[in-house]
Amino acid sequence: MPSTVSTAKPPMLLGELIHMDLTTEYVNGKEPLLPARLEARIAAEVAYMWQVDAAEVTLQWGAIPGEDRLTDETEFRLIGRGLDSWYAVVFECEDHPAFATRMRAGLFRDVAVALRDLRPGDVITSGDIKLRCDVRWGPPVRQEPLVGGPGWLVKNEIQIGHPIVEPVAVPIPVIQEGDRVRLTWRRGMVTVSVEGFALHPAATGQRVHVQLKGRRGKSSGIVTGRGTARLDS
């Protein structure tokens, strides 16, 4: 990639940004408008560092004192690792001193929200929810939470417009402890299946651990339905 990632001078640069109050204030009260290709290149750099698709990345900018000098081809450096969602971005323009700003990076994620007030004991139907695209700031987590959906059981009251997430609602298990489970692996024309018995309850989309039938070993997979799961590739 044309840009570089560096951690050579983070204390000085981050300190300068805080001192210059570039962390939250926008120029004239508006978020700076970067050249489209430049912002896309920066998003692609973040996506490369986080190992996600660039289309999932969204950026939010602090004030940029040299905004008018930026072009699609401006070189830049990212300072930091973005673990708390924040980076410092150093822009290096020809015939001008380098300047920096602070940038927040996040990911677009779908979340299910309630279309009506839901009460404890309700089983969610497709008409009770809609998907809404939200931004979760910071890098991807190791295991993304399940998005609430039809068949989930409401445990606590959920008001209209509020997200449906655990533990206020939980997926109803389609596999119970001791149930027979078929674990299947597919790759092209090749299919491999093994059977066993579930060691705990699990809902669709959750991981189930299985004691393999006639063997000492155990395995696990992602539940795809009642009595079925997908083996990890």
N, C-alpha and C positions, 0 to 999 in steps of 0.2 A: 504494500500500500504506500501511497506517496507521503503520508504523514508518519510521524514516529511517536512512540510512547516512551515517556521518560519519567524517572523519579529522581533525577539528579538534583533539582533545586526546589522541592515542594515546600520546605519551611518558609523560605523567603517569599516565594510567590503567593502562597496562601495567606501569609501574614500581610503582604502588600494589599491583597484583595480586600481583606477585612478592614485594614486601615483606610482604604479608599472608599469603603462602604459600597462595594460593587456586588454584594451578596444577594440582595433582595430588591433593591430599587431599580426601576426601569427608566430609560431615558424618556423625559417628558411624560412619565406615567404609563408608557406603553412598552411592551416587550420588544426588544430589537428585532428587526427583520433582516435576517442573513440572506445572502444569495442562495438560491435553492440548491444548487449543486454543492456548494461549500457545506451547507448544513447536512445534505445527504451523505457527504464524505465523512463528516464527523459522526453521524449516526452509524454509518457502516463500521467505523473504527470501534465504537462502543459495542456494536453487535459482535464484532470479531473477538473482543476481549471477554464478552459475556457468553459467547458461543450460542447466539440466538439469531433468528432471521432479522435483518435490518428493518423490515416492515413492522416489527413489533416494538421498535424503539421510538420513544418520544423524548424531546429535549425541551428544557425550559432555561431561559437565559437571564443572567443578571445584566446590569448596564454594561455597554461596550463603548468605551470612550472613543475608539477609532472606527466606529461602525461604517462610516462613509468611505473608508479605505479598503474595505473587504471586497473581494471578487470571488468568482467561482473557483479560481485557481490558487487562492491564498493558502500558503503553507501554515500548518498548525501543529501544536504538540499538546497532548493530554497529560496532565499532571495528576497523579493519584490513581487509585484502583476502583473508585466508585462504589465501595462497599456500603457506604451510607447514602448513596445516590448522587453524591457531589463530586465533580471534577473541577480543576482549574484548566482553562484552555488558553494557551499562549498563541497569538497570531503573529506571524512574521511576514510583514509586508515589505516589498522592495522600496528602497529609498526612505524608509521610516523606521524608527525604533520599534522593537517588538512591544506588544501590549497584551494584557491578559484580562480575563473575566472569569466569573464562576458560572458553572453550568450544572443543572440538575438533569439526571437521566432516569427514565423509567420505562416500563413495559405496558403495552395495552393488554388488558386481560378481560375476558367476558365474565360477568357475574350475574347470577340470577336474582331478580328482585320481585317482590310480591306485588301482584296486581290488586289484591284486596287484603284486608286484615285477616290474618291466619291465627287460629287458636290452638292451644295444646291439644293433641289428639287428632288434628286434621291430617289427612293424607293428601299430599300435594298432587294436583292434576296439571295437565298442560295448560289449562285455562287460568291457573292461579299465578303464573309467573311469566316473565319475559326476560330475555337476555339484554344486558346493558354493558356497553364497553366502558370500562374504567381504567384508570392509570394506577399501577402499583409502582411506587418509586423505589429504585434500587435494582440490583441484579436479580436474576431468577433464583428462586429458592430450590433446595434439593428436591423437594417433593411438593408440587403444586397442590393446593387444596382442591377437593372435588367441588364442582359447581352443582349447587342444589338443583333438583329436577323432579319430574313426576315420579311418584312412588316414595318420596321422602316423607318421614313422619315428623310433624311439628312437635317440639318439646316445650318451647316457650313461645309466648305471644310474639308475632311478627307483624309490625304495622305496614300498611301499604307503602310501597316504594323502598322498603328496607331490604338489604341483601339477605339472601337465604344461605346461611353458612352454618357449619358445625360450631358449637354444640346446640344452637337454638333449634336446629332441625338436623335430622340424621337419616342417612339412607337405610331403608329396611333391608335386612339381610335376605338374600335369595339362596344362601347356603348356610346351613346350620352345622354345628360341631358334630362330626360323625357321618355327615352326608357323603355319598360317593361323588367324586369329582373326576372329570376327564380333563387332563391338561394336554393342550395341543400346540404344536409348533409347526408353522407353515413357511416355506420359502419356495416360491415358484410352484413347480409341479410336485414338490416333495412335502409330505405331511407325516409328522411323527406324533403319536399320542401315547400317553401313559395314564394309568388310573390310580386312584388312591382315596383316602378318607380325610375329610377336612378336620383340621385340628382346632378350629375356632369358627364362629360365625363371620360372614363377609357379605358385603353388598356389591352390586354391579359397579365395576370401576375400582374396587378395593383389591388389595393383595390378599390371597389366601394361601396358607401353608398347608401342605398335604403330606400325610404319611403314605408312601407309595405301597401299593398292593403287592404282597409277596416279597417285599424287599425291606432292608433295614433303613435305607436312605429316605430322606425327605426332599421335597421340592416345593416350589411356589410359583404362582402365576397371577395374572390380573383377571378377576372374575368378569366373564362376558355374559353370563346368564345363569339360570338355575342348573347347577351341576356341571358347569363348564367354565374353563379358564384358559387364558392364553399364556403359554410358556414364554419366558423371556428369551429373546434371540441371542 
